[in-house]
């Protein structure tokens, strides 16, 4: 190959490379613009294309067992729930009867629940921490009442008060009268729910 032919071949290769780069850049740039325009037009024609609509969405583990569930229950209440490798419920955030709650459960079924408690007669809400046994019975309650005053209640296996500390509204079993206890109050109950000691 002569020197003149070699130079011509190099120039031709450079021109071809430049032209190819320009065409490629133009093509992909136009493709990106086209994709954006197509997405925009699709959204204008049918906005629901941007939304996934379902009553329940499950994320499965490698064993195809549900690990995360996002669902709306039969009462129309939403919830996000997490399960362990054996399919046991371990944690979740849900709204029940209009009030939000975060629930955690150990492998034996004992539960911790942090949320709001609602008094249905007035729809007032106050923050509450519940500890429940594996039968779902509330055993410990730490809460603030609607006026922001705290109280702690310890309950037996049937859910009856045995110890109440702080400001709480207690119903007298004999008279049925509801007594509002002061913040410094401590009340002890027997198995039948009768007061056996209190201070002040």
LOPA-289020 format. One line per 8 residues: their letters; for each residue x, y, z of N, C-alpha, C. Coordinates in Angstrom, 3 decimals. Each point is the difference from the previous one (the first is absolute). Last residue first. Layout:
A) X Y Z X Y Z X Y Z; ...
***
This chain:
XXXXXXXX) -52.436 7.900 97.954 -0.497 0.551 1.279 -1.475 -0.349 0.159; 1.442 -3.681 -1.073 0.612 1.214 0.553 0.151 1.010 -1.136; -2.293 -5.352 1.467 0.180 1.143 -0.884 0.638 1.151 0.759; -1.863 -5.671 0.078 0.874 1.029 0.566 0.116 1.122 -1.010; -2.955 -3.616 -0.691 0.491 -0.483 1.294 0.966 0.996 0.634; -4.274 -0.344 -3.952 1.148 0.734 0.492 0.399 -0.538 1.362; -2.484 -3.032 -3.812 -0.261 0.906 1.112 1.292 0.664 0.469; -0.602 -3.522 -3.450 -0.099 1.371 -0.468 -0.310 1.006 1.074
XXXXXXXX) 0.866 -4.889 0.257 -1.395 0.306 -0.326 -0.178 1.447 -0.480; 4.228 -1.767 1.497 -0.402 -0.752 -1.187 -1.432 0.319 -0.438; 2.348 3.896 2.731 0.073 -1.449 0.152 -0.505 -0.672 -1.283; 2.528 4.991 0.423 -1.268 -0.720 -0.068 0.227 -1.479 0.294; 2.398 5.369 0.672 0.186 -1.442 -0.128 -1.365 -0.695 0.076; 2.273 5.266 -1.138 -1.140 -0.804 0.439 0.307 -1.470 -0.264; 2.179 5.418 0.209 0.357 -1.400 -0.155 -1.136 -0.830 0.583; 1.124 5.616 -1.685 -0.789 -1.096 0.566 0.613 -1.368 -0.275
XXXXXXXX) 1.097 4.843 -1.270 0.844 -0.704 0.983 -0.677 -1.237 0.578; -2.274 2.904 -3.109 1.205 -0.478 -0.671 0.879 -0.822 0.938; -5.268 0.128 1.119 1.045 0.997 -0.275 1.240 -0.643 -0.611; -5.143 -1.955 -0.729 1.099 -0.024 0.943 1.041 1.060 -0.360; -5.479 -0.773 -0.747 1.186 0.484 -0.702 1.130 0.122 1.012; -4.661 -3.202 -0.203 0.828 0.916 0.784 1.236 0.376 -0.802; -5.310 -2.117 -0.646 1.327 0.124 -0.601 0.784 1.081 0.735; -4.206 -3.450 1.638 0.436 1.381 -0.210 1.420 0.012 -0.568
XXXXXXXX) -2.641 -3.862 1.535 -0.064 0.302 -1.429 0.428 1.410 -0.334; -0.242 -2.699 4.341 -0.939 1.103 -0.266 -0.163 0.294 -1.490; 2.838 -3.608 1.537 -1.170 -0.046 0.877 -1.039 1.054 -0.356; 4.297 -0.366 -2.267 -0.812 -1.188 -0.264 -1.285 -0.027 0.828; 2.794 4.307 -1.930 -0.197 -0.706 1.257 -0.961 -1.172 -0.220; 3.358 2.387 -3.654 -1.400 -0.224 0.352 -0.089 -0.817 1.270; 3.863 3.582 -2.174 -0.300 -1.331 0.507 -1.465 -0.096 0.423; 3.831 3.083 -2.979 -1.408 -0.002 0.386 -0.374 -1.417 0.388
XXXXXXXX) 5.010 2.511 0.332 -0.864 -0.928 -0.728 -1.425 0.131 0.509; 5.459 1.795 0.682 -1.331 0.568 -0.190 -0.840 -0.931 -0.869; 4.010 -2.216 2.824 -0.180 1.234 -0.736 -1.449 0.394 -0.161; 1.324 -5.100 0.646 0.823 1.109 0.471 -0.270 1.213 -0.863; -2.073 -5.225 1.351 -0.162 1.192 -0.841 0.768 1.144 0.647; -0.754 -5.816 0.184 0.735 1.173 0.475 -0.241 1.134 -0.992; -2.489 -3.871 -0.570 0.546 -0.402 1.293 0.773 1.154 0.628; -4.112 -0.882 -4.116 1.031 0.796 0.661 0.440 -0.646 1.314
XXXXXXXX) -1.870 -2.970 -4.161 -0.498 0.860 1.081 1.159 0.735 0.669; 0.075 -3.483 -3.621 -0.083 1.395 -0.425 -0.549 0.948 1.040; 1.104 -4.847 0.208 -1.337 0.242 -0.548 -0.208 1.460 -0.404; 4.059 -1.610 2.031 -0.191 -0.789 -1.221 -1.377 0.173 -0.619; 1.748 4.099 2.991 0.183 -1.444 0.136 -0.333 -0.707 -1.317; 2.027 5.212 0.600 -1.211 -0.814 0.007 0.321 -1.485 0.153; 1.843 5.549 0.636 0.460 -1.389 -0.086 -1.212 -0.894 0.193; 0.963 5.507 -1.467 -0.878 -1.035 0.539 0.615 -1.369 -0.232
XXXXXXXX) 1.076 5.758 0.070 0.534 -1.326 -0.285 -0.907 -1.021 0.675; -0.142 5.606 -1.793 -0.312 -1.046 0.967 0.545 -1.328 -0.512; 0.057 6.012 -0.873 0.394 -1.395 -0.214 -0.567 -0.948 1.052; -1.766 4.851 -2.457 0.473 -0.549 1.276 0.298 -1.492 -0.152; -1.992 3.273 -3.297 1.461 -0.101 0.018 0.580 -0.543 1.284; -4.711 0.532 -1.509 0.524 1.236 0.570 1.520 -0.047 0.144; -2.577 -3.697 -1.574 -0.272 1.085 -0.946 0.482 1.351 0.512; 2.634 -4.256 1.834 -1.413 0.238 -0.241 -0.183 1.217 -0.893
XXXXXXXX) 4.143 -3.604 0.027 -0.346 1.358 0.392 -1.489 0.184 -0.250; 3.011 -4.771 1.028 -0.758 0.904 -0.864 -0.055 1.402 0.578; 1.486 -5.632 0.340 0.592 1.293 0.332 -0.619 1.015 -0.948; -0.896 -5.428 1.710 -0.437 1.166 -0.778 0.695 1.238 0.549; 0.072 -5.891 0.103 0.590 1.265 0.453 -0.485 1.114 -0.923; -1.815 -4.290 -0.581 0.557 -0.223 1.336 0.624 1.271 0.577; -3.805 -2.015 -3.962 0.826 1.135 0.402 0.473 -0.194 1.434; -1.229 -3.983 -3.567 -0.515 0.728 1.160 0.966 1.127 0.369
XXXXXXXX) 0.455 -3.511 -3.523 -0.544 1.290 -0.404 -0.574 0.814 1.132; 2.420 -4.287 0.011 -1.430 -0.182 -0.221 -0.674 1.306 -0.403; 4.660 -0.379 1.194 -0.206 -0.736 -1.244 -1.463 -0.362 -0.257; 1.109 4.488 2.817 0.520 -1.361 0.048 -0.345 -0.739 -1.295; 0.886 5.461 0.549 -1.018 -1.043 0.005 0.641 -1.376 0.044; 0.776 5.725 0.760 0.711 -1.271 -0.013 -1.053 -1.087 0.161; -0.053 5.547 -1.663 -0.615 -1.217 0.532 0.983 -1.160 -0.076; -0.456 5.799 -0.154 0.903 -1.132 -0.222 -0.607 -1.211 0.692
XXXXXXXX) -1.976 5.140 -1.950 -0.027 -1.176 0.874 1.076 -0.993 -0.408; -2.425 5.469 -0.745 1.067 -0.969 -0.285 0.061 -1.098 1.050; -4.640 2.545 -1.433 1.176 0.266 0.818 1.033 -1.089 -0.254; -5.129 2.452 -1.914 1.083 -0.966 -0.111 1.137 0.373 0.943; -5.799 0.810 -0.963 1.276 0.516 0.474 1.049 -1.108 -0.074; -4.817 -0.298 -1.061 1.019 -0.050 -1.057 1.290 0.712 0.402; -4.249 -1.027 2.550 0.387 1.385 -0.275 0.974 0.118 -1.164; -1.847 -4.225 1.380 -1.112 0.897 0.295 0.324 1.448 -0.338
XXXXXXXX) 3.228 -3.623 -0.394 -0.971 0.052 -1.088 -1.127 0.991 0.260; 5.177 -0.023 1.389 -1.229 -0.147 0.767 -1.153 0.219 -0.978; 5.235 -1.671 -1.056 -1.118 0.912 -0.254 -1.168 -0.347 0.905; 5.756 -0.508 -0.427 -1.244 -0.597 0.473 -1.115 1.017 -0.181; 5.091 -0.892 -2.455 -0.969 0.909 0.593 -1.232 -0.794 0.422; 5.204 -1.977 -0.351 -0.979 0.637 -0.867 -0.855 0.998 0.745; 3.596 -4.537 0.240 0.104 1.433 0.251 -0.975 0.701 -0.927; 1.135 -5.282 2.053 -0.758 0.861 -0.903 0.113 1.443 0.450
XXXXXXXX) 2.074 -5.418 0.578 0.164 1.389 0.412 -0.739 0.845 -1.021; -0.205 -5.608 1.519 -0.097 1.159 -0.876 0.279 1.322 0.719; 0.606 -5.927 -0.165 -0.089 1.193 0.846 0.092 1.245 -0.871; 0.500 -4.555 -1.662 -1.287 0.661 -0.126 -0.187 1.197 0.905; 3.925 -2.983 -0.929 -0.985 -0.701 0.816 -1.385 0.640 -0.060; 3.879 1.813 -2.253 -0.296 -1.313 -0.573 -1.033 -0.776 0.795; -0.267 5.362 0.243 1.121 -0.931 0.032 -0.444 -1.377 -0.494; -1.852 5.117 -1.371 -0.326 -1.264 0.666 1.220 -0.911 0.003
XXXXXXXX) -2.034 5.511 -0.820 1.116 -0.938 -0.124 -0.315 -1.238 0.831; -2.612 4.807 -2.273 -0.033 -1.241 0.775 1.234 -0.836 -0.275; -2.454 5.262 -0.439 1.179 -0.771 -0.379 0.062 -1.216 0.917; -4.220 3.561 -1.666 0.700 -0.784 1.018 1.176 -0.730 -0.633; -4.469 4.054 -0.750 1.217 -0.695 -0.428 0.668 -0.747 1.145; -5.443 1.196 -0.959 1.162 0.409 0.792 1.233 -0.811 -0.408; -4.597 -0.582 -1.769 0.386 1.388 -0.214 1.201 0.472 0.782; -1.762 -4.527 -0.025 -1.061 0.873 0.506 0.427 1.465 -0.039
XXXXXXXX) 4.061 -2.491 -1.016 -1.192 -0.746 0.385 -1.012 0.910 0.657; 4.826 -0.179 -3.108 -0.999 0.922 0.534 -1.255 -0.813 0.266; 5.643 -1.296 -0.300 -1.349 -0.060 -0.536 -0.872 1.077 0.633; 5.185 -2.649 -0.467 -0.582 1.320 0.260 -1.367 0.015 -0.661; 3.727 -4.091 1.900 -0.913 0.615 -0.957 -0.426 1.382 0.437; 3.036 -5.133 1.022 -0.162 1.436 0.202 -0.959 0.562 -1.040; 0.763 -4.805 0.666 0.997 0.566 0.910 -0.201 1.487 0.254; -2.462 -5.078 -1.789 -0.129 1.459 0.021 0.973 0.579 1.021
XXXXXXXX) 0.886 -4.679 -2.631 -0.603 0.563 1.204 -0.018 1.524 -0.063; 1.930 -3.358 -3.197 -1.335 0.503 -0.260 -0.705 0.584 1.201; 4.604 -1.663 -0.474 -0.954 -1.079 0.220 -1.444 0.445 -0.183; 3.796 2.972 -0.382 0.232 -1.055 -0.982 -0.958 -1.178 0.165; -1.822 4.708 1.767 1.332 -0.589 0.014 0.078 -1.161 -0.991; -3.114 4.640 -0.396 -0.001 -1.378 0.481 1.422 -0.560 -0.015; -3.182 5.027 -0.153 1.257 -0.697 -0.254 -0.030 -1.381 0.664; -3.595 4.332 -1.905 0.313 -1.075 0.932 1.260 -0.751 -0.436
XXXXXXXX) -3.538 4.612 -0.540 1.255 -0.508 -0.552 0.548 -1.009 1.005; -5.235 2.363 -1.178 1.054 -0.487 0.882 1.206 -0.483 -0.782; -5.522 2.626 -0.010 1.279 -0.353 -0.621 1.026 -0.485 1.016; -5.671 -0.266 -0.242 1.106 0.600 0.743 1.334 -0.434 -0.615; -4.729 -1.352 -1.093 0.503 1.163 -0.719 1.153 0.698 0.690; -2.323 -4.186 1.193 -0.648 1.200 0.544 0.462 1.275 -0.686; 1.800 -4.348 -1.025 -1.425 -0.034 -0.339 -0.776 1.192 0.536; 5.248 0.814 -0.856 -0.782 -1.126 0.513 -1.473 0.118 -0.352
XXXXXXXX) 4.683 1.549 -2.512 -1.162 0.632 0.614 -0.925 -1.130 0.442; 5.686 0.060 -0.899 -1.372 -0.408 -0.301 -1.009 0.907 0.675; 5.432 -1.794 -0.862 -0.667 1.302 0.024 -1.433 -0.256 -0.438; 4.384 -3.168 1.878 -1.338 0.102 -0.570 -0.542 1.417 0.190; 4.788 -3.435 0.165 -0.562 1.334 0.199 -1.359 0.052 -0.689; 2.116 -4.101 0.165 0.865 0.648 0.991 -0.489 1.405 0.317; -1.883 -5.109 -2.252 -0.138 1.457 0.157 0.929 0.527 1.094; 1.326 -4.349 -2.881 -0.860 0.319 1.125 -0.090 1.521 0.142
XXXXXXXX) 2.780 -2.597 -3.155 -1.335 0.403 -0.470 -0.991 0.206 1.145; 4.871 -0.840 0.101 -0.820 -1.199 0.165 -1.454 0.243 -0.382; 3.212 3.513 -0.048 0.478 -0.982 -0.967 -0.798 -1.298 0.074; -2.696 4.163 1.696 1.394 -0.391 0.176 0.392 -1.009 -1.059; -3.958 3.874 -0.614 0.317 -1.358 0.414 1.490 -0.193 0.181; -4.091 4.026 0.080 1.387 -0.222 -0.401 0.425 -1.337 0.584; -5.091 2.340 -1.244 0.867 -0.863 0.793 1.399 -0.044 -0.598; -4.925 3.084 0.038 1.264 -0.230 -0.690 0.895 -0.805 0.931
XXXXXXXX) -5.642 1.580 -0.639 1.083 -0.637 0.744 1.213 -0.204 -0.895; -3.942 2.277 -1.458 -0.401 -0.127 1.390 1.131 -0.558 0.844; 0.660 3.074 -4.575 -0.203 -1.367 0.467 -0.476 0.032 1.443; 2.197 3.193 -4.372 -1.221 -0.124 0.795 -0.225 -1.460 0.365; 4.002 3.736 -1.734 -0.286 -1.424 0.134 -1.199 -0.131 0.930; 1.642 4.298 -3.300 -0.442 -0.519 1.287 -0.182 -1.514 -0.080; 1.005 3.080 -3.680 1.043 0.278 0.976 -0.295 -0.657 1.353; -3.003 -0.134 -3.718 1.167 -0.787 -0.361 1.148 0.221 0.987
XXXXXXXX) -4.281 2.365 -0.006 0.120 -1.153 0.881 1.180 -0.896 -0.357; -1.332 3.982 -2.574 0.803 0.261 1.205 0.185 -1.221 0.887; -1.006 0.787 -5.273 -0.469 -0.925 1.030 0.842 0.162 1.256; 0.496 3.050 -3.663 -1.139 -0.754 -0.513 -0.604 -0.873 1.093; 3.894 2.470 0.957 -1.086 0.936 -0.273 -1.251 -0.734 -0.457; 3.951 -2.460 0.706 -0.519 0.466 1.284 -1.166 0.955 -0.196; 2.289 -1.513 -3.797 -0.729 -1.117 0.600 -0.630 0.419 1.318; 2.822 3.059 -2.203 -1.281 -0.126 -0.692 -0.840 -1.112 0.595
XXXXXXXX) 4.358 0.593 1.686 -0.820 1.157 0.321 -1.377 -0.110 -0.636; 3.220 -3.234 -1.043 -0.432 -0.139 1.387 -0.938 1.120 0.402; 1.996 0.239 -4.242 -0.964 -1.098 0.030 -0.551 -0.193 1.411; 3.441 3.138 -0.679 -1.255 0.483 -0.555 -1.075 -1.078 0.063; 4.336 -1.157 1.327 -0.570 0.961 0.939 -1.356 0.485 -0.482; 2.439 -2.796 -2.864 -0.466 -0.740 1.176 -0.655 0.930 1.010; 2.047 1.914 -3.790 -1.218 -0.717 -0.376 -0.584 -0.744 1.197; 4.135 2.135 0.484 -1.069 0.994 -0.100 -1.319 -0.676 -0.312
XXXXXXXX) 3.741 -2.722 -0.006 -0.278 0.446 1.358 -1.129 1.010 0.012; 1.570 -1.474 -4.177 -0.698 -1.078 0.674 -0.386 0.394 1.417; 2.660 2.922 -2.548 -1.388 0.039 -0.439 -0.820 -1.099 0.662; 4.552 0.054 0.833 -0.582 1.208 0.573 -1.468 0.094 -0.365; 2.534 -3.417 -1.899 -0.321 -0.279 1.410 -0.603 1.210 0.690; 1.344 0.507 -4.556 -0.993 -1.061 0.114 -0.415 -0.218 1.454; 3.514 3.035 -1.059 -1.311 0.539 -0.399 -1.102 -1.018 0.225; 4.427 -1.335 0.738 -0.412 0.982 1.003 -1.371 0.549 -0.315
XXXXXXXX) 1.940 -2.892 -3.130 -0.357 -0.714 1.218 -0.508 0.948 1.072; 1.665 1.824 -4.007 -1.272 -0.673 -0.236 -0.473 -0.714 1.257; 4.212 2.041 0.120 -1.048 1.014 -0.089 -1.364 -0.639 -0.181; 3.808 -2.793 0.001 -0.248 0.551 1.325 -1.117 1.015 0.002; 1.455 -1.784 -4.139 -0.705 -1.008 0.791 -0.331 0.507 1.388; 2.625 2.677 -2.818 -1.383 -0.057 -0.468 -0.816 -0.984 0.816; 4.575 0.278 0.873 -0.666 1.236 0.398 -1.460 -0.020 -0.396; 2.722 -3.571 -1.429 -0.191 -0.039 1.450 -0.749 1.212 0.500
XXXXXXXX) 1.221 -0.168 -4.557 -1.037 -0.988 0.294 -0.289 -0.064 1.491; 3.529 2.731 -1.448 -1.282 0.579 -0.417 -1.145 -0.952 0.334; 4.378 -1.529 0.766 -0.348 1.073 0.938 -1.355 0.597 -0.323; 1.760 -3.227 -2.931 -0.373 -0.609 1.281 -0.412 1.047 1.018; 1.694 1.453 -4.183 -1.307 -0.619 -0.173 -0.497 -0.624 1.304; 4.370 1.722 -0.131 -0.982 1.097 -0.044 -1.414 -0.560 -0.107; 3.521 -3.095 -0.252 -0.100 0.556 1.356 -1.044 1.093 0.057; 1.026 -1.826 -4.235 -0.712 -0.977 0.822 -0.198 0.510 1.425
XXXXXXXX) 2.600 2.545 -3.019 -1.417 0.048 -0.391 -0.827 -0.941 0.865; 4.671 -0.062 0.497 -0.552 1.241 0.560 -1.488 0.097 -0.309; 2.319 -3.590 -1.914 -0.065 -0.169 1.458 -0.639 1.222 0.656; 0.935 0.070 -4.642 -1.136 -0.854 0.291 -0.196 -0.170 1.508; 3.767 2.360 -1.447 -1.196 0.769 -0.324 -1.251 -0.810 0.311; 4.250 -2.026 0.392 -0.228 0.962 1.087 -1.286 0.773 -0.222; 0.164 -4.860 -2.104 0.802 1.218 -0.081 -0.344 0.932 1.143; -0.168 -5.516 -0.147 -0.857 1.192 0.000 0.894 1.242 0.000
***
